[in-house]
Amino acid sequence: MMPNITRGGKMPGLIMYLAGPGRANEHTNPHIVAGSDHVTVMVDAGVELSHDDALDIARTLDQPRKAFGTKVTSPVKEWNEVTGKRETVGRKDSHVWHCSLSLRSDEGKLTDAAWETIANEFGTRMGFIDPDGAKSSRWVAIHHGASKNGNDHIHFVAQMVTEDGSKARTHNDFKRAQQICNELEKEHGLAITEGRETGQALSAEKPGEKRRADREQAPWVEKIELRRRLRAALAGSKSEANFVARVYEAGVIIRPRFAEGRTNEVTGYSVALPAPDGSDRSPIFYAPSKLDKSLSLPKVREALGTYSNGDPQALGVWQEHHRSTRAAAKPRMGPMDRGLRERVQQGRVTHADLARIFAAGSMKYEINKPGPLAEMSEAHAQVAMNPPAYGYMSRQMDRAASKNAAEGWNAILMQAARLSRVMADTDFGGNRPQLAATSVALGAVVVAEAQTRLDEAAVRGAARREAMVATHSQTHDGGTLSPDTGMSRQEAERMQSLLRSQRGRGPTPDRTPLQPPTAKPHRAPEHERGQDEGRER
């Protein structure tokens, strides 16, 4: 069960939305499953909410705040180009505390009674329900059907001003909500969210981020896409300077963070995608360590084997890209790092390696529409957050070393998928059956698609060869004809040499017939000439 917390300042607007049809008419039978006494005495649980019911609930929840005049605000922060920091530029009203509690799509649906118990337990452990009543917050839990992705869920809404006019305690609420959901999963037999108990999990997309992507008609949520591009850039990088350049080539705005009072030491960085064409918003920057800890600058330097305090040769590249905007451009991808490719061939890869390989493959074959390769990258990055203590070996693949770019890429991806399958056989070394099952299914798709690309490339190559043979058979020089091709033996040898050169297996042949070298007469050295001439005489 995943919690997602937001804060706002418009109680009527939120309740009206939860009781309404939704942005895509996805809300069905919105009704209360639980709430404080002030709410449940007004509207019976299980009864579909009307427009007037929603307004009454919002007014009831807002009464303590209006009665006491207590203000609850939170800071508004923006990036300061001069100081290189996010600074507070104002404050906003934040008396509405909202948290959705969502199940996995494959868990099915809970009864209203089960949701009522979960909502009461969640509110009590979060501190919104005081046994004495004085410090309690007014709250309501609303159920309105599954989400567009099929996740059964409820919305828990609380007033931040308590019954005695004080402010509700919400310190460290994001972390506490995760811990409480972990406890409730075990108590109610729900699916355990993998990675939560270790405290290490990839940041999931939030509803607001998904809505922004839908509104801008983007094929991805920005922070998920940034992870893909950063991993792909790291997969092909040999140095820190190379990494910065590749990130920029991937269409990402990369902004260094310098040490306090200095511009010659980079201690971190932030990234963003350019704002969509026609949008008046600014780029949204993320700290890579918040996207995926393996993408933080110390981890990147560790993966590249460079200095922990930075490569001096990379400083100029960092300074070159010290800007907050750039024009949107088509991402470009370079070849995979040779060392990483060799580790795949030999089966000596980590989950972080596989995450980068699949990301790079996704940027090559799924650049505008992330698919199975991108999902495989996310799955292995999730395991890499808390990697199991074991290693794997696998047979080498000769085709992965091919000089043909398409063949080499697809062979690498197929080998990586096979290694992923071996790792998944033990649930990735721990209690990760869901992630392992997903990875196995995606891996089968990756192998099938890679084999299809290889087969299509083979057909195209055969067609090219047949066309070249037909062209040359029409211009043979009258020598002895080959029974299979209709060419003379000399032309057949030239054609074979030409085909080998195009596959990178030999030099381009010279079409001019080779002439035997002209023999030069032997001339004796100077000191011997006199003796020879004397003998002749």
VEXNUDO-426603 format. One record per residue (C-alpha): residue number from 0; y, z, x. Coordinates in nm, 3 decimals. Layout:
BEGIN
  seq        y        z        x
  NUM        Y        Z        X
...
This chain:
BEGIN
  seq        y        z        x
    0    0.000    0.000    0.000
    1    0.325   -0.115    0.152
    2    0.662    0.054    0.088
    3    0.986   -0.140    0.109
    4    1.308    0.066    0.098
    5    1.657   -0.057    0.014
    6    1.981    0.122   -0.074
    7    2.262    0.012   -0.296
    8    2.552    0.118   -0.514
    9    2.484   -0.042   -0.854
   10    2.233    0.147   -1.064
   11    2.284   -0.056   -1.387
   12    2.238   -0.386   -1.203
   13    1.910   -0.277   -1.043
   14    1.755   -0.134   -1.363
   15    1.863   -0.440   -1.564
   16    1.693   -0.663   -1.306
   17    1.370   -0.462   -1.306
   18    1.357   -0.465   -1.687
   19    1.456   -0.832   -1.709
   20    1.260   -1.156   -1.665
   21    1.304   -1.175   -1.287
   22    1.444   -1.455   -1.073
   23    1.150   -1.684   -1.147
   24    1.043   -1.537   -1.482
   25    0.769   -1.352   -1.299
   26    0.828   -1.015   -1.470
   27    0.590   -0.943   -1.757
   28    0.595   -0.643   -1.990
   29    0.840   -0.426   -1.789
   30    0.773   -0.060   -1.876
   31    0.799    0.292   -1.737
   32    0.489    0.442   -1.578
   33    0.655    0.768   -1.463
   34    0.993    0.935   -1.419
   35    1.192    1.256   -1.430
   36    1.211    1.441   -1.761
   37    1.562    1.314   -1.835
   38    1.425    0.957   -1.839
   39    1.085    1.000   -2.004
   40    1.228    1.185   -2.306
   41    1.446    0.881   -2.377
   42    1.190    0.602   -2.342
   43    0.817    0.641   -2.393
   44    0.591    0.539   -2.107
   45    0.411    0.208   -2.157
   46    0.662    0.068   -2.409
   47    0.822   -0.263   -2.306
   48    1.182   -0.204   -2.203
   49    1.466   -0.368   -2.389
   50    1.814   -0.451   -2.265
   51    1.954   -0.136   -2.429
   52    1.674    0.077   -2.283
   53    1.762   -0.042   -1.934
   54    2.129    0.050   -1.980
   55    2.039    0.394   -2.116
   56    1.810    0.462   -1.820
   57    2.079    0.357   -1.572
   58    2.341    0.582   -1.737
   59    2.101    0.877   -1.735
   60    2.020    0.833   -1.369
   61    2.391    0.810   -1.282
   62    2.505    1.123   -1.470
   63    2.487    1.377   -1.181
   64    2.686    1.152   -0.950
   65    2.958    1.097   -1.208
   66    2.966    1.463   -1.313
   67    3.012    1.599   -0.960
   68    3.198    1.302   -0.808
   69    2.973    1.314   -0.502
   70    2.996    1.003   -0.286
   71    2.701    0.871   -0.088
   72    2.784    0.599    0.163
   73    2.623    0.423    0.457
   74    2.786    0.242    0.753
   75    2.852   -0.132    0.761
   76    2.797   -0.268    1.111
   77    2.888   -0.597    1.273
   78    2.841   -0.742    1.619
   79    3.137   -0.707    1.856
   80    3.155   -0.997    2.103
   81    3.381   -0.804    2.340
   82    3.171   -0.488    2.375
   83    2.838   -0.659    2.317
   84    2.736   -0.396    2.060
   85    2.696   -0.352    1.685
   86    2.989   -0.138    1.572
   87    3.076    0.028    1.243
   88    3.348   -0.166    1.061
   89    3.340    0.020    0.728
   90    3.123    0.203    0.477
   91    2.956    0.104    0.151
   92    2.838    0.292   -0.157
   93    2.466    0.378   -0.126
   94    2.379    0.629   -0.398
   95    2.082    0.419   -0.525
   96    1.753    0.466   -0.339
   97    1.497    0.197   -0.423
   98    1.142    0.157   -0.292
   99    0.876   -0.089   -0.404
  100    0.513    0.019   -0.358
  101    0.293   -0.288   -0.335
  102   -0.084   -0.338   -0.310
  103   -0.263   -0.621   -0.135
  104   -0.312   -0.928   -0.352
  105   -0.692   -0.896   -0.325
  106   -0.696   -0.532   -0.445
  107   -0.656   -0.624   -0.808
  108   -0.457   -0.415   -1.055
  109   -0.424   -0.038   -1.102
  110   -0.402    0.132   -1.440
  111   -0.073    0.282   -1.555
  112   -0.232    0.626   -1.523
  113   -0.314    0.562   -1.157
  114    0.039    0.438   -1.089
  115    0.181    0.745   -1.265
  116   -0.010    0.977   -1.032
  117    0.090    0.777   -0.723
  118    0.458    0.770   -0.825
  119    0.470    1.146   -0.885
  120    0.297    1.221   -0.553
  121    0.522    0.979   -0.367
  122    0.842    1.125   -0.517
  123    0.733    1.484   -0.445
  124    0.638    1.418   -0.082
  125    0.956    1.219   -0.020
  126    1.158    1.522   -0.137
  127    1.307    1.379   -0.456
  128    1.123    1.631   -0.677
  129    1.214    1.996   -0.620
  130    0.972    2.252   -0.773
  131    1.273    2.471   -0.867
  132    1.459    2.177   -1.019
  133    1.804    2.240   -0.864
  134    1.760    1.997   -0.577
  135    1.569    1.735   -0.775
  136    1.691    1.377   -0.805
  137    1.662    1.181   -1.126
  138    1.415    0.897   -1.084
  139    1.206    0.636   -1.261
  140    0.905    0.421   -1.174
  141    0.887    0.079   -1.343
  142    0.594   -0.163   -1.354
  143    0.654   -0.525   -1.451
  144    0.341   -0.716   -1.353
  145    0.227   -0.872   -1.026
  146    0.457   -1.049   -0.785
  147    0.455   -1.428   -0.733
  148    0.197   -1.372   -0.459
  149   -0.029   -1.169   -0.688
  150    0.056   -0.820   -0.555
  151    0.037   -0.542   -0.813
  152    0.331   -0.306   -0.755
  153    0.581   -0.058   -0.898
  154    0.948    0.009   -0.828
  155    1.053    0.369   -0.755
  156    1.427    0.422   -0.814
  157    1.603    0.753   -0.739
  158    1.960    0.882   -0.768
  159    2.080    1.013   -0.429
  160    2.295    1.281   -0.593
  161    2.080    1.575   -0.706
  162    2.113    1.795   -1.014
  163    2.338    2.045   -0.831
  164    2.568    1.773   -0.691
  165    2.431    1.777   -0.336
  166    2.294    1.474   -0.152
  167    1.922    1.406   -0.144
  168    1.753    1.433    0.194
  169    1.658    1.085    0.316
  170    1.648    1.139    0.691
  171    1.381    0.924    0.857
  172    1.280    0.795    0.514
  173    1.133    0.466    0.641
  174    0.883    0.641    0.867
  175    0.804    0.914    0.614
  176    0.737    0.656    0.343
  177    0.482    0.483    0.567
  178    0.307    0.812    0.642
  179    0.294    0.909    0.275
  180    0.154    0.570    0.175
  181   -0.114    0.611    0.439
  182   -0.212    0.945    0.284
  183   -0.211    0.803   -0.070
  184   -0.431    0.510    0.033
  185   -0.702    0.749    0.150
  186   -0.669    0.984   -0.146
  187   -0.687    0.709   -0.409
  188   -0.939    0.480   -0.240
  189   -0.691    0.200   -0.177
  190   -0.724   -0.055    0.102
  191   -0.608    0.094    0.430
  192   -0.313   -0.090    0.580
  193   -0.436   -0.184    0.927
  194   -0.212   -0.083    1.214
  195   -0.020    0.185    1.024
  196   -0.216    0.482    1.162
  197   -0.138    0.377    1.519
  198    0.230    0.348    1.432
  199    0.226   -0.007    1.566
  200    0.253   -0.299    1.330
  201    0.450   -0.621    1.313
  202    0.757   -0.608    1.096
  203    0.671   -0.767    0.761
  204    0.906   -0.990    0.568
  205    1.123   -0.809    0.316
  206    1.188   -0.927   -0.039
  207    1.555   -0.986    0.041
  208    1.465   -1.201    0.341
  209    1.220   -1.403    0.132
  210    1.481   -1.452   -0.141
  211    1.735   -1.574    0.116
  212    1.480   -1.825    0.252
  213    1.409   -1.949   -0.102
  214    1.779   -1.972   -0.181
  215    1.845   -2.177    0.135
  216    1.526   -2.380    0.080
  217    1.404   -2.287    0.426
  218    1.033   -2.338    0.506
  219    1.017   -1.995    0.672
  220    1.154   -1.643    0.679
  221    1.381   -1.635    0.985
  222    1.237   -1.336    1.169
  223    0.881   -1.470    1.131
  224    0.993   -1.808    1.261
  225    1.173   -1.647    1.555
  226    0.848   -1.477    1.656
  227    0.669   -1.811    1.653
  228    0.931   -1.983    1.868
  229    0.961   -1.700    2.119
  230    0.583   -1.679    2.167
  231    0.562   -2.056    2.210
  232    0.841   -2.048    2.469
  233    0.664   -1.772    2.662
  234    0.335   -1.968    2.655
  235    0.492   -2.243    2.865
  236    0.716   -2.035    3.094
  237    0.666   -1.973    3.464
  238    0.976   -1.760    3.530
  239    1.246   -1.565    3.349
  240    1.495   -1.849    3.390
  241    1.237   -2.091    3.255
  242    1.178   -1.864    2.955
  243    1.549   -1.847    2.865
  244    1.578   -2.226    2.890
  245    1.268   -2.282    2.676
  246    1.391   -2.042    2.408
  247    1.715   -2.239    2.392
  248    1.525   -2.570    2.378
  249    1.325   -2.427    2.086
  250    1.648   -2.428    1.882
  251    1.715   -2.055    1.911
  252    2.046   -1.882    1.982
  253    1.973   -1.637    2.264
  254    2.227   -1.373    2.356
  255    2.184   -1.139    2.657
  256    2.273   -0.770    2.657
  257    2.426   -0.663    2.986
  258    2.417   -0.320    3.146
  259    2.710   -0.094    3.059
  260    3.024   -0.220    3.232
  261    2.841   -0.499    3.417
  262    2.775   -0.869    3.375
  263    2.525   -0.915    3.657
  264    2.233   -0.718    3.511
  265    2.059   -0.814    3.187
  266    1.884   -0.524    3.012
  267    1.789   -0.688    2.683
  268    1.860   -0.978    2.450
  269    1.890   -1.075    2.085
  270    1.802   -1.398    1.907
  271    1.893   -1.585    1.591
  272    1.840   -1.920    1.424
  273    2.149   -2.131    1.354
  274    2.280   -2.090    1.000
  275    2.159   -2.375    0.773
  276    2.382   -2.679    0.731
  277    2.630   -2.626    0.451
  278    2.602   -2.246    0.471
  279    2.911   -2.036    0.532
  280    2.718   -1.734    0.665
  281    2.693   -1.632    1.028
  282    2.364   -1.637    1.222
  283    2.152   -1.322    1.171
  284    2.055   -1.167    1.504
  285    1.737   -0.974    1.569
  286    1.624   -0.764    1.863
  287    1.293   -0.919    1.976
  288    1.147   -0.572    2.030
  289    1.188   -0.518    1.653
  290    1.015   -0.848    1.577
  291    0.723   -0.799    1.815
  292    0.718   -0.543    2.096
  293    0.547   -0.793    2.327
  294    0.865   -1.006    2.309
  295    1.099   -0.736    2.440
  296    1.261   -0.822    2.774
  297    1.057   -0.569    2.978
  298    0.733   -0.706    2.826
  299    0.842   -1.065    2.886
  300    0.917   -0.986    3.250
  301    0.582   -0.811    3.281
  302    0.401   -1.114    3.136
  303    0.582   -1.346    3.377
  304    0.517   -1.121    3.675
  305    0.885   -1.099    3.766
  306    1.105   -0.808    3.874
  307    1.132   -0.524    3.622
  308    1.512   -0.522    3.659
  309    1.536   -0.899    3.626
  310    1.505   -1.213    3.831
  311    1.831   -1.284    4.021
  312    1.772   -1.656    3.979
  313    1.777   -1.614    3.599
  314    2.123   -1.454    3.587
  315    2.305   -1.787    3.581
  316    2.091   -1.913    3.292
  317    2.154   -1.593    3.094
  318    2.528   -1.624    3.147
  319    2.519   -1.990    3.047
  320    2.369   -1.898    2.709
  321    2.596   -1.599    2.645
  322    2.726   -1.727    2.313
  323    2.675   -1.646    1.947
  324    2.661   -1.992    1.792
  325    2.511   -2.331    1.857
  326    2.458   -2.648    1.663
  327    2.129   -2.680    1.482
  328    1.895   -2.902    1.682
  329    1.536   -3.015    1.658
  330    1.319   -2.776    1.860
  331    1.156   -2.918    2.173
  332    0.835   -2.795    2.329
  333    0.715   -2.836    2.684
  334    0.360   -2.817    2.822
  335    0.157   -2.498    2.829
  336    0.168   -2.290    3.146
  337   -0.118   -2.390    3.377
  338   -0.224   -2.032    3.445
  339   -0.252   -1.956    3.073
  340   -0.449   -2.276    3.016
  341   -0.696   -2.185    3.290
  342   -0.748   -1.836    3.146
  343   -0.839   -1.990    2.812
  344   -1.089   -2.223    2.975
  345   -1.251   -1.930    3.152
  346   -1.243   -1.699    2.848
  347   -1.019   -1.444    3.024
  348   -0.755   -1.408    2.755
  349   -0.592   -1.117    2.576
  350   -0.483   -1.105    2.214
  351   -0.124   -1.151    2.332
  352   -0.232   -1.469    2.516
  353   -0.398   -1.608    2.203
  354   -0.090   -1.524    1.996
  355    0.122   -1.735    2.235
  356   -0.129   -2.020    2.251
  357   -0.157   -2.052    1.873
  358    0.224   -2.028    1.841
  359    0.266   -2.309    2.093
  360    0.008   -2.519    1.909
  361    0.189   -2.449    1.583
  362    0.519   -2.567    1.731
  363    0.346   -2.888    1.837
  364    0.147   -2.969    1.522
  365    0.317   -2.761    1.248
  366    0.675   -2.766    1.370
  367    0.845   -2.803    1.029
  368    0.583   -2.627    0.817
  369    0.399   -2.332    0.974
  370    0.029   -2.332    0.881
  371   -0.305   -2.196    1.006
  372   -0.201   -2.198    1.371
  373    0.107   -1.988    1.294
  374   -0.105   -1.745    1.090
  375   -0.356   -1.715    1.377
  376   -0.065   -1.633    1.609
  377    0.051   -1.356    1.375
  378   -0.303   -1.215    1.341
  379   -0.358   -1.183    1.716
  380   -0.007   -1.051    1.772
  381   -0.088   -0.777    1.522
  382   -0.402   -0.680    1.716
  383   -0.206   -0.698    2.042
  384    0.022   -0.420    1.916
  385   -0.272   -0.183    1.969
  386   -0.530   -0.386    2.165
  387   -0.896   -0.283    2.189
  388   -1.032   -0.185    2.528
  389   -1.271   -0.471    2.590
  390   -1.274   -0.821    2.735
  391   -1.452   -1.142    2.655
  392   -1.596   -1.433    2.848
  393   -1.677   -1.779    2.720
  394   -1.800   -2.106    2.857
  395   -1.549   -2.345    3.009
  396   -1.445   -2.662    2.835
  397   -1.410   -2.964    3.060
  398   -1.206   -3.146    2.799
  399   -0.938   -2.878    2.811
  400   -0.850   -2.996    3.160
  401   -0.801   -3.354    3.043
  402   -0.489   -3.534    3.155
  403   -0.458   -3.677    2.807
  404   -0.198   -3.449    2.643
  405   -0.335   -3.468    2.288
  406   -0.694   -3.418    2.398
  407   -0.601   -3.126    2.625
  408   -0.395   -2.951    2.357
  409   -0.660   -2.980    2.090
  410   -0.940   -2.873    2.323
  411   -0.737   -2.565    2.421
  412   -0.678   -2.476    2.056
  413   -1.046   -2.519    1.973
  414   -1.146   -2.298    2.266
  415   -0.887   -2.037    2.164
  416   -1.024   -2.038    1.807
  417   -1.377   -1.986    1.939
  418   -1.261   -1.693    2.152
  419   -1.087   -1.551    1.848
  420   -1.415   -1.574    1.653
  421   -1.599   -1.381    1.926
  422   -1.333   -1.109    1.918
  423   -1.347   -1.090    1.538
  424   -1.723   -1.026    1.540
  425   -1.651   -0.659    1.616
  426   -1.350   -0.632    1.380
  427   -1.125   -0.676    1.685
  428   -1.272   -0.366    1.846
  429   -1.187   -0.127    1.563
  430   -1.137   -0.084    1.192
  431   -0.971   -0.420    1.125
  432   -1.217   -0.595    0.891
  433   -0.947   -0.759    0.679
  434   -0.762   -0.903    0.976
  435   -1.088   -1.014    1.138
  436   -1.206   -1.191    0.821
  437   -0.871   -1.367    0.786
  438   -0.880   -1.473    1.151
  439   -1.234   -1.616    1.118
  440   -1.135   -1.822    0.814
  441   -0.818   -1.951    0.979
  442   -1.007   -2.025    1.300
  443   -1.246   -2.253    1.113
  444   -0.949   -2.445    0.976
  445   -0.791   -2.470    1.323
  446   -1.112   -2.609    1.476
  447   -1.159   -2.860    1.194
  448   -0.800   -2.987    1.216
  449   -0.814   -3.011    1.596
  450   -1.141   -3.208    1.576
  451   -0.983   -3.440    1.320
  452   -0.690   -3.507    1.555
  453   -0.932   -3.577    1.840
  454   -1.134   -3.817    1.624
  455   -0.819   -3.998    1.512
  456   -0.703   -4.028    1.873
  457   -1.043   -4.172    1.971
  458   -1.021   -4.434    1.694
  459   -0.669   -4.532    1.801
  460   -0.781   -4.558    2.163
  461   -1.077   -4.779    2.073
  462   -0.850   -5.006    1.868
  463   -0.609   -5.041    2.161
  464   -0.890   -5.127    2.397
  465   -1.032   -5.389    2.162
  466   -0.688   -5.546    2.124
  467   -0.638   -5.558    2.500
  468   -0.985   -5.710    2.553
  469   -0.915   -5.976    2.290
  470   -0.580   -6.061    2.448
  471   -0.724   -6.100    2.796
  472   -1.026   -6.299    2.678
  473   -0.787   -6.574    2.568
  474   -0.637   -6.612    2.915
  475   -0.947   -6.599    3.140
  476   -0.936   -6.811    3.456
  477   -1.255   -7.008    3.403
  478   -1.487   -6.789    3.611
  479   -1.830   -6.678    3.500
  480   -1.797   -6.528    3.149
  481   -1.922   -6.183    3.057
  482   -2.161   -6.215    2.761
  483   -2.011   -5.904    2.593
  484   -1.638   -5.977    2.624
  485   -1.601   -6.349    2.683
  486   -1.406   -6.277    3.003
  487   -1.477   -6.384    3.356
  488   -1.622   -6.122    3.586
  489   -1.292   -6.108    3.779
  490   -1.093   -6.045    3.458
  491   -1.343   -5.786    3.336
  492   -1.304   -5.594    3.662
  493   -0.926   -5.611    3.632
  494   -0.943   -5.485    3.270
  495   -1.162   -5.190    3.363
  496   -0.924   -5.100    3.644
  497   -0.628   -5.124    3.405
  498   -0.795   -4.900    3.145
  499   -0.879   -4.641    3.411
  500   -0.517   -4.636    3.527
  501   -0.390   -4.581    3.172
  502   -0.619   -4.283    3.137
  503   -0.478   -4.141    3.459
  504   -0.797   -4.199    3.656
  505   -0.682   -4.451    3.908
  506   -0.390   -4.658    4.035
  507   -0.250   -4.951    3.840
  508   -0.423   -5.264    3.969
  509   -0.231   -5.543    4.134
  510   -0.279   -5.864    3.938
  511   -0.217   -6.078    4.250
  512   -0.548   -6.168    4.417
  513   -0.584   -5.986    4.743
  514   -0.581   -6.209    5.057
  515   -0.799   -6.112    5.350
  516   -0.588   -5.985    5.640
  517   -0.520   -6.238    5.918
  518   -0.697   -6.138    6.236
  519   -0.464   -6.098    6.536
  520   -0.587   -6.199    6.887
  521   -0.667   -5.912    7.116
  522   -0.418   -5.860    7.396
  523   -0.517   -5.643    7.688
  524   -0.292   -5.362    7.808
  525   -0.037   -5.448    8.081
  526   -0.220   -5.265    8.363
  527   -0.540   -5.463    8.293
  528   -0.386   -5.804    8.265
  529   -0.353   -5.860    8.638
  530   -0.715   -5.776    8.700
  531   -0.829   -6.012    8.425
  532   -0.605   -6.290    8.548
  533   -0.733   -6.239    8.904
  534   -1.091   -6.269    8.787
  535   -1.006   -6.585    8.600
  536   -0.852   -6.730    8.909
